[in-house]
Amino acid sequence: MVRRTLEAIPLLLLISIILFVILSNAPGGPLGPYLQNPHITPADIARLRHNFGLDRPIWYRYAVWLGHVVTGDFGYSTSNAEPVLNALLERLPATLELMGVSLVLSMTIGIAAGIFSAVRPYSFADYFITTFAFFGQSMPVFWFALMLQLAFAVHGIPLPFGYQIQLPSAGLASSDTFDLGDRIAHLVLPTIVLALLQLALFSRFTRSSMLEVMKSDYIRTAAAKGLSSGTIIMKHGLKNALIPVVTVIALSLPTILGGAIVTEKIFAWPGMGRLFLNALDNSDIALLMGYLVMIAVLVVFSNLLADIAYAWLDPRVKYD
């Protein structure tokens, strides 16, 4: 695993180079906010280019940026008027909270639904779960989020005896005072939106993998020995079926992050996705660069965790 970790360093360097080149050549570039001023003169632009170091070769600018990053300095955010690292770290817990809860929810329900479908293939329950999975994979995130807001936040869902389900439509909490119930209520709708796509994906892959594993010879041997169906499924079948599912879970993190950008915007969730859109609107290159590099680190780290899970699920997998 040490070698795998060391291999991630040049990969992250390559990713940072590509991102730096793309953002440096984006329309407007770092001077985008200043170019919107109709009174700016060519002399002002030349002075700004010199102050930002844009008159230097791009390789030199990247080397300067990398040298600062090594010391923990990701630059200064023009849209938030604070250091980039501070802006990201302030909003990282909210994004991790939303991502973590939605990932746990989608994994728990998705894998359980996939196992149930595989154990009872071509039954009514299997067809129902399959239909729901197709619904989840094809549902646009922004539309589903707006429909949930309309149903649960605007109109509310009536219940017997005059009760009604009314959930918050935006924000992290109703006040600065910590209230666990209020925090959970604000988390419900964005979590459902973000978990729906992954839930459908995990259930389909788990079903397919479990169906293949249940046809194996060692499963038939375990059944011939008189083991209970629960033991066969959970102890012998699921552990081997989860190997390809682990890959899907690790590779789904970029999808969750992409969905979090839209979800955080619609639900006014104070996380990194909303910060990214704000930086994009204001051509805040330093903040965009810091955000994308941090996401790249999270994705590479998730793949390393997937490698560790491989070795635990299948001892035959070795990483020298």
Summary of the structure (lengths in Angstrom):
residues: 320
radius of gyration: 24.3
end to end distance: 7.1
largest distance: 85.7
contacts: 983
relative contact order: 0.15
helix: 75%
strand: 2%
